[in-house]
Amino acid sequence: MELSSLTNANGYIKIAAFDHRDSLQKLISKERMSEFKSLCAMLFSRYSTAILVDPEYGAEAIKIAQSQNKGILLGREKSGYTDNPNGRKTELYEKFTALKLKEMGATAIKLLIYYNDDAENANDQIELVKKVSAESKAINLPFLVEPITYPVNGHYYHKGDSIIKAVMALKDHCDILKIEYPVDPEIENTENALPYLEQISQEINIPWILLSRGMKFKNYKHALKLAKNSGCSGFAVGRAVWQEFSDFNSWEDKVKFMKTVAVDRMKELSEIWN
């Protein structure tokens, strides 16, 4: 599948991610959601090859990205998951099909999938990936899958091992994998992830990129450099760049943080992949 809408001249993928919905509404009012996403598109597009946004609040952000000739990934899944004894279940939007997302401006389709190989619903989650993969192929758009692993009661869980299992289960059903860092740098040495990063690159023949998933910026930047040296093709960064904006009370101070600290961080990450 052609990925040129998402890459720079060197084939690297640099995604500014702000498709957050439920988690973001804990930080800002619902009325500010569209404004925040438009701000992100305006500030970060310069240092990215594409944006990742949601179809609920991202209409204006899409227009900004289009005006700057950036790739646009739109999410196919609803925010969060349904928790039941069989495992976490990802829910798709009913009205935002892949075709509808393309009509809205998507140049690629994204699906976040909760996955644990030991969960009873593991095969159901894979079938959901296959469904969206087929939708994406039918409209000739690249398909990015973001597996998020989690522990299942009664089963041993190690993040790195679980990520490898998720990668192996999903690699044949997408064009790009957006992957969590295999260790938690808050409690474990960042370099402990190296065997997992190298295994990912050895096992798959499609590009994979590293998501930030709320890591502190310093930790994410270090992890990203290790990932690049291990065969990673880029990044999709959100909260690692801008999460501290919630520390400020006024909207004006939040915007100031975004225009200064957050932009500088995005530039730093982008320069790793020039």
C-alpha positions as a Markdown table, in Angstrom:
| # | Residue | x | y | z |
|---|---|---|---|---|
| 1 | Met | 0.0 | 0.0 | 0.0 |
| 2 | Glu | 1.3 | 3.5 | -0.9 |
| 3 | Leu | 2.3 | 5.4 | 2.2 |
| 4 | Ser | 3.7 | 8.6 | 0.7 |
| 5 | Ser | 0.9 | 10.7 | 2.2 |
| 6 | Leu | 2.4 | 9.9 | 5.6 |
| 7 | Thr | 6.1 | 10.0 | 5.1 |
| 8 | Asn | 8.9 | 12.5 | 4.5 |
| 9 | Ala | 11.5 | 12.3 | 1.7 |
| 10 | Asn | 13.5 | 9.7 | 3.7 |
| 11 | Gly | 10.5 | 7.4 | 4.3 |
| 12 | Tyr | 10.0 | 8.3 | 7.9 |
| 13 | Ile | 6.6 | 8.8 | 9.5 |
| 14 | Lys | 6.2 | 11.8 | 11.9 |
| 15 | Ile | 2.6 | 12.0 | 13.3 |
| 16 | Ala | 1.2 | 14.6 | 15.6 |
| 17 | Ala | -1.5 | 12.7 | 17.6 |
| 18 | Phe | -4.4 | 14.5 | 19.2 |
| 19 | Asp | -7.3 | 12.1 | 18.6 |
| 20 | His | -7.9 | 11.9 | 22.4 |
| 21 | Arg | -11.5 | 12.2 | 23.4 |
| 22 | Asp | -12.6 | 10.9 | 26.9 |
| 23 | Ser | -9.1 | 11.4 | 28.4 |
| 24 | Leu | -8.9 | 14.9 | 27.0 |
| 25 | Gln | -12.3 | 15.9 | 28.3 |
| 26 | Lys | -10.9 | 15.3 | 31.8 |
| 27 | Leu | -8.4 | 18.2 | 31.1 |
| 28 | Ile | -10.5 | 20.7 | 29.2 |
| 29 | Ser | -14.2 | 21.4 | 28.6 |
| 30 | Lys | -16.1 | 19.7 | 25.8 |
| 31 | Glu | -16.6 | 23.2 | 24.3 |
| 32 | Arg | -12.8 | 23.5 | 23.9 |
| 33 | Met | -12.2 | 20.2 | 22.3 |
| 34 | Ser | -12.3 | 21.3 | 18.6 |
| 35 | Glu | -10.4 | 24.5 | 19.4 |
| 36 | Phe | -7.6 | 22.5 | 21.1 |
| 37 | Lys | -7.3 | 20.1 | 18.2 |
| 38 | Ser | -7.2 | 23.0 | 15.7 |
| 39 | Leu | -4.5 | 24.6 | 17.8 |
| 40 | Cys | -2.5 | 21.3 | 17.7 |
| 41 | Ala | -2.9 | 21.1 | 13.9 |
| 42 | Met | -1.7 | 24.7 | 13.5 |
| 43 | Leu | 1.3 | 24.4 | 15.8 |
| 44 | Phe | 2.5 | 20.8 | 15.1 |
| 45 | Ser | 1.9 | 20.3 | 11.3 |
| 46 | Arg | 5.2 | 22.1 | 10.5 |
| 47 | Tyr | 7.1 | 19.4 | 12.3 |
| 48 | Ser | 5.1 | 16.4 | 11.3 |
| 49 | Thr | 4.3 | 14.5 | 8.1 |
| 50 | Ala | 0.7 | 13.8 | 9.2 |
| 51 | Ile | -1.8 | 14.4 | 12.0 |
| 52 | Leu | -3.9 | 11.8 | 13.8 |
| 53 | Val | -7.3 | 13.2 | 14.9 |
| 54 | Asp | -10.8 | 12.0 | 15.6 |
| 55 | Pro | -13.8 | 12.6 | 13.3 |
| 56 | Glu | -15.9 | 13.9 | 16.3 |
| 57 | Tyr | -14.0 | 17.0 | 17.1 |
| 58 | Gly | -11.4 | 17.2 | 14.3 |
| 59 | Ala | -13.2 | 18.9 | 11.3 |
| 60 | Glu | -11.3 | 22.2 | 11.6 |
| 61 | Ala | -8.0 | 20.5 | 12.3 |
| 62 | Ile | -8.5 | 18.5 | 9.1 |
| 63 | Lys | -8.8 | 21.7 | 7.1 |
| 64 | Ile | -5.6 | 23.1 | 8.6 |
| 65 | Ala | -3.7 | 19.9 | 7.8 |
| 66 | Gln | -5.0 | 19.9 | 4.3 |
| 67 | Ser | -4.0 | 23.5 | 3.8 |
| 68 | Gln | -0.4 | 22.5 | 4.7 |
| 69 | Asn | -0.5 | 19.4 | 2.5 |
| 70 | Lys | -0.1 | 17.0 | 5.5 |
| 71 | Gly | -1.3 | 13.4 | 5.8 |
| 72 | Ile | -4.5 | 12.8 | 7.8 |
| 73 | Leu | -5.2 | 9.7 | 9.8 |
| 74 | Leu | -8.7 | 9.4 | 11.2 |
| 75 | Gly | -9.7 | 6.9 | 13.9 |
| 76 | Arg | -12.3 | 4.3 | 13.2 |
| 77 | Glu | -12.9 | 3.3 | 16.8 |
| 78 | Lys | -15.0 | 5.0 | 19.6 |
| 79 | Ser | -13.1 | 6.3 | 22.6 |
| 80 | Gly | -12.3 | 3.7 | 25.3 |
| 81 | Tyr | -13.5 | 0.2 | 25.5 |
| 82 | Thr | -16.2 | -2.1 | 26.8 |
| 83 | Asp | -14.9 | -4.2 | 29.7 |
| 84 | Asn | -16.3 | -7.7 | 30.3 |
| 85 | Pro | -15.1 | -11.1 | 31.5 |
| 86 | Asn | -14.0 | -12.0 | 28.0 |
| 87 | Gly | -11.6 | -9.1 | 27.7 |
| 88 | Arg | -11.6 | -5.5 | 26.6 |
| 89 | Lys | -13.7 | -4.9 | 23.5 |
| 90 | Thr | -13.0 | -2.1 | 21.0 |
| 91 | Glu | -16.2 | -0.5 | 19.6 |
| 92 | Leu | -16.3 | 0.9 | 16.1 |
| 93 | Tyr | -18.1 | 4.1 | 15.2 |
| 94 | Glu | -21.4 | 3.3 | 13.4 |
| 95 | Lys | -21.5 | 6.4 | 11.1 |
| 96 | Phe | -17.8 | 6.9 | 10.6 |
| 97 | Thr | -17.0 | 4.1 | 8.3 |
| 98 | Ala | -13.7 | 4.0 | 6.5 |
| 99 | Leu | -15.5 | 5.4 | 3.4 |
| 100 | Lys | -17.0 | 8.3 | 5.4 |
| 101 | Leu | -13.6 | 9.0 | 6.9 |
| 102 | Lys | -12.1 | 9.2 | 3.4 |
| 103 | Glu | -14.8 | 11.6 | 2.4 |
| 104 | Met | -13.9 | 13.8 | 5.5 |
| 105 | Gly | -10.3 | 14.0 | 4.3 |
| 106 | Ala | -8.5 | 10.9 | 5.6 |
| 107 | Thr | -5.5 | 9.8 | 3.7 |
| 108 | Ala | -5.1 | 6.8 | 6.1 |
| 109 | Ile | -7.3 | 4.9 | 8.5 |
| 110 | Lys | -6.4 | 4.1 | 12.1 |
| 111 | Leu | -7.7 | 1.6 | 14.5 |
| 112 | Leu | -6.8 | 1.3 | 18.2 |
| 113 | Ile | -7.4 | -2.3 | 19.4 |
| 114 | Tyr | -7.1 | -3.6 | 22.9 |
| 115 | Tyr | -5.4 | -7.0 | 22.7 |
| 116 | Asn | -4.2 | -9.7 | 25.0 |
| 117 | Asp | -3.4 | -13.1 | 23.6 |
| 118 | Asp | -4.8 | -14.8 | 26.7 |
| 119 | Ala | -8.2 | -13.0 | 26.6 |
| 120 | Glu | -11.2 | -15.0 | 25.5 |
| 121 | Asn | -12.1 | -12.4 | 23.0 |
| 122 | Ala | -8.7 | -12.2 | 21.3 |
| 123 | Asn | -9.9 | -13.7 | 18.1 |
| 124 | Asp | -12.9 | -11.4 | 18.1 |
| 125 | Gln | -10.5 | -8.4 | 18.3 |
| 126 | Ile | -8.5 | -9.8 | 15.4 |
| 127 | Glu | -11.7 | -10.2 | 13.4 |
| 128 | Leu | -12.4 | -6.5 | 14.1 |
| 129 | Val | -9.0 | -5.6 | 12.7 |
| 130 | Lys | -9.7 | -7.7 | 9.6 |
| 131 | Lys | -13.0 | -5.9 | 9.1 |
| 132 | Val | -11.5 | -2.4 | 9.1 |
| 133 | Ser | -8.6 | -3.7 | 7.0 |
| 134 | Ala | -11.0 | -4.8 | 4.3 |
| 135 | Glu | -12.8 | -1.4 | 4.5 |
| 136 | Ser | -9.5 | 0.4 | 4.0 |
| 137 | Lys | -8.4 | -1.8 | 1.1 |
| 138 | Ala | -11.8 | -1.2 | -0.6 |
| 139 | Ile | -11.1 | 2.5 | -0.7 |
| 140 | Asn | -7.4 | 2.2 | -1.3 |
| 141 | Leu | -6.2 | 3.8 | 1.9 |
| 142 | Pro | -3.4 | 2.7 | 4.2 |
| 143 | Phe | -4.4 | 1.1 | 7.4 |
| 144 | Leu | -2.6 | 1.7 | 10.7 |
| 145 | Val | -3.3 | -0.5 | 13.7 |
| 146 | Glu | -2.5 | 0.5 | 17.3 |
| 147 | Pro | -2.5 | -2.5 | 19.6 |
| 148 | Ile | -2.8 | -1.6 | 23.3 |
| 149 | Thr | -2.0 | -4.5 | 25.6 |
| 150 | Tyr | -3.4 | -5.1 | 29.1 |
| 151 | Pro | -3.3 | -7.7 | 31.9 |
| 152 | Val | -6.0 | -10.4 | 32.1 |
| 153 | Asn | -6.9 | -11.8 | 35.5 |
| 154 | Gly | -5.3 | -15.2 | 36.3 |
| 155 | His | -2.6 | -14.9 | 33.6 |
| 156 | Tyr | 1.0 | -13.8 | 33.7 |
| 157 | Tyr | 1.5 | -10.4 | 32.1 |
| 158 | His | 4.7 | -8.8 | 30.9 |
| 159 | Lys | 4.3 | -5.7 | 28.7 |
| 160 | Gly | 7.1 | -6.6 | 26.3 |
| 161 | Asp | 6.1 | -10.2 | 25.8 |
| 162 | Ser | 2.4 | -9.1 | 25.3 |
| 163 | Ile | 3.4 | -6.5 | 22.7 |
| 164 | Ile | 5.4 | -9.1 | 20.7 |
| 165 | Lys | 2.3 | -11.4 | 20.8 |
| 166 | Ala | 0.1 | -8.6 | 19.6 |
| 167 | Val | 2.5 | -7.7 | 16.8 |
| 168 | Met | 2.6 | -11.3 | 15.6 |
| 169 | Ala | -1.2 | -11.6 | 15.6 |
| 170 | Leu | -1.9 | -8.4 | 13.8 |
| 171 | Lys | 1.1 | -7.8 | 11.4 |
| 172 | Asp | -0.5 | -9.4 | 8.4 |
| 173 | His | -3.7 | -7.3 | 8.6 |
| 174 | Cys | -2.4 | -3.8 | 8.4 |
| 175 | Asp | 0.1 | -1.5 | 6.6 |
| 176 | Ile | 1.6 | 0.2 | 9.6 |
| 177 | Leu | 1.8 | -0.8 | 13.3 |
| 178 | Lys | 1.8 | 1.9 | 16.0 |
| 179 | Ile | 3.4 | 0.3 | 19.0 |
| 180 | Glu | 3.8 | 0.9 | 22.7 |
| 181 | Tyr | 7.3 | 1.1 | 24.3 |
| 182 | Pro | 7.9 | -2.4 | 25.6 |
| 183 | Val | 9.0 | -1.3 | 29.1 |
| 184 | Asp | 7.8 | 1.4 | 31.6 |
| 185 | Pro | 10.8 | 3.8 | 31.9 |
| 186 | Glu | 9.3 | 5.0 | 35.2 |
| 187 | Ile | 10.1 | 1.7 | 36.9 |
| 188 | Glu | 12.5 | -0.1 | 34.5 |
| 189 | Asn | 15.7 | 0.7 | 32.6 |
| 190 | Thr | 14.8 | 2.1 | 29.2 |
| 191 | Glu | 17.5 | 0.0 | 27.5 |
| 192 | Asn | 15.7 | -3.2 | 28.7 |
| 193 | Ala | 13.4 | -2.7 | 25.7 |
| 194 | Leu | 16.1 | -3.2 | 23.2 |
| 195 | Pro | 15.6 | -7.0 | 22.6 |
| 196 | Tyr | 11.9 | -6.4 | 22.1 |
| 197 | Leu | 12.4 | -3.5 | 19.7 |
| 198 | Glu | 14.9 | -5.6 | 17.7 |
| 199 | Gln | 12.6 | -8.6 | 17.6 |
| 200 | Ile | 9.7 | -6.4 | 16.3 |
| 201 | Ser | 11.9 | -5.2 | 13.4 |
| 202 | Gln | 13.0 | -8.8 | 12.6 |
| 203 | Glu | 9.5 | -10.3 | 12.7 |
| 204 | Ile | 7.6 | -7.9 | 10.5 |
| 205 | Asn | 8.0 | -6.5 | 7.0 |
| 206 | Ile | 5.9 | -3.4 | 7.4 |
| 207 | Pro | 6.8 | -0.1 | 9.0 |
| 208 | Trp | 6.3 | 0.3 | 12.7 |
| 209 | Ile | 6.2 | 3.6 | 14.7 |
| 210 | Leu | 6.4 | 4.3 | 18.4 |
| 211 | Leu | 3.6 | 5.9 | 20.3 |
| 212 | Ser | 4.1 | 7.9 | 23.5 |
| 213 | Arg | 1.1 | 6.9 | 25.5 |
| 214 | Gly | 1.6 | 9.5 | 28.2 |
| 215 | Met | 5.4 | 9.0 | 28.8 |
| 216 | Lys | 7.3 | 11.9 | 30.1 |
| 217 | Phe | 8.9 | 13.8 | 27.3 |
| 218 | Lys | 12.5 | 13.1 | 28.4 |
| 219 | Asn | 11.8 | 9.4 | 28.6 |
| 220 | Tyr | 10.0 | 9.3 | 25.3 |
| 221 | Lys | 12.7 | 11.1 | 23.4 |
| 222 | His | 15.3 | 8.7 | 24.7 |
| 223 | Ala | 13.1 | 5.7 | 23.9 |
| 224 | Leu | 12.5 | 7.1 | 20.4 |
| 225 | Lys | 16.2 | 7.2 | 19.7 |
| 226 | Leu | 16.6 | 3.6 | 20.8 |
| 227 | Ala | 13.7 | 2.6 | 18.7 |
| 228 | Lys | 15.1 | 4.3 | 15.6 |
| 229 | Asn | 18.4 | 2.5 | 16.0 |
| 230 | Ser | 16.4 | -0.8 | 16.2 |
| 231 | Gly | 14.5 | -0.3 | 13.0 |
| 232 | Cys | 11.5 | 1.9 | 13.9 |
| 233 | Ser | 10.2 | 4.0 | 11.1 |
| 234 | Gly | 8.9 | 7.0 | 13.0 |
| 235 | Phe | 6.7 | 8.3 | 15.8 |
| 236 | Ala | 3.1 | 9.2 | 16.7 |
| 237 | Val | 3.3 | 11.6 | 19.7 |
| 238 | Gly | 0.6 | 13.2 | 21.7 |
| 239 | Arg | 0.6 | 13.6 | 25.5 |
| 240 | Ala | 4.4 | 13.3 | 25.8 |
| 241 | Val | 4.6 | 16.7 | 24.0 |
| 242 | Trp | 1.7 | 18.6 | 25.6 |
| 243 | Gln | 0.3 | 16.9 | 28.6 |
| 244 | Glu | 1.5 | 19.5 | 31.1 |
| 245 | Phe | -0.7 | 22.1 | 29.6 |
| 246 | Ser | -3.3 | 20.9 | 32.1 |
| 247 | Asp | -1.2 | 22.3 | 34.9 |
| 248 | Phe | -2.3 | 25.8 | 33.9 |
| 249 | Asn | -5.6 | 27.2 | 34.9 |
| 250 | Ser | -6.4 | 29.8 | 32.3 |
| 251 | Trp | -6.9 | 29.0 | 28.6 |
| 252 | Glu | -4.5 | 31.8 | 27.7 |
| 253 | Asp | -1.7 | 30.1 | 29.8 |
| 254 | Lys | -2.5 | 26.7 | 28.3 |
| 255 | Val | -2.1 | 28.2 | 24.8 |
| 256 | Lys | 1.1 | 29.9 | 25.7 |
| 257 | Phe | 2.5 | 26.5 | 26.9 |
| 258 | Met | 1.5 | 24.9 | 23.7 |
| 259 | Lys | 3.0 | 27.6 | 21.6 |
| 260 | Thr | 6.4 | 27.5 | 23.4 |
| 261 | Val | 7.3 | 24.3 | 25.3 |
| 262 | Ala | 5.1 | 21.9 | 23.3 |
| 263 | Val | 6.2 | 23.2 | 19.9 |
| 264 | Asp | 9.9 | 23.1 | 21.0 |
| 265 | Arg | 9.4 | 19.5 | 22.0 |
| 266 | Met | 7.7 | 18.6 | 18.7 |
| 267 | Lys | 10.6 | 20.2 | 16.8 |
| 268 | Glu | 13.2 | 18.2 | 18.9 |
| 269 | Leu | 11.5 | 14.9 | 18.0 |
| 270 | Ser | 11.0 | 15.8 | 14.4 |
| 271 | Glu | 14.7 | 16.6 | 14.0 |
| 272 | Ile | 15.6 | 13.0 | 15.0 |
| 273 | Trp | 13.8 | 11.8 | 11.8 |
| 274 | Asn | 14.9 | 14.4 | 9.2 |
